Amino acid sequence: MEDILELILSILFMPFESKYDNLKIKINKIPSKALKIFLKVFLIVIPLALIFGLCCLCSYIFRGYWI
């Protein structure tokens, strides 16, 4: 089961991998350390919030109530 989920996630996120790596390289070139930390956290939090929102929306559509 875990292998199937890993395969699905790999297929979904593979097209964005190079863009994500390029963005991380650009963030590392910023001289301000505080801004680098903020952007790295932002780079992690936003996709997680979008995934959680999508899960809540699907739950609402299919089951009729929020998570």
Order of alpha helices (4+ residues) and beta strands (2+ residues): alpha-alpha-alpha
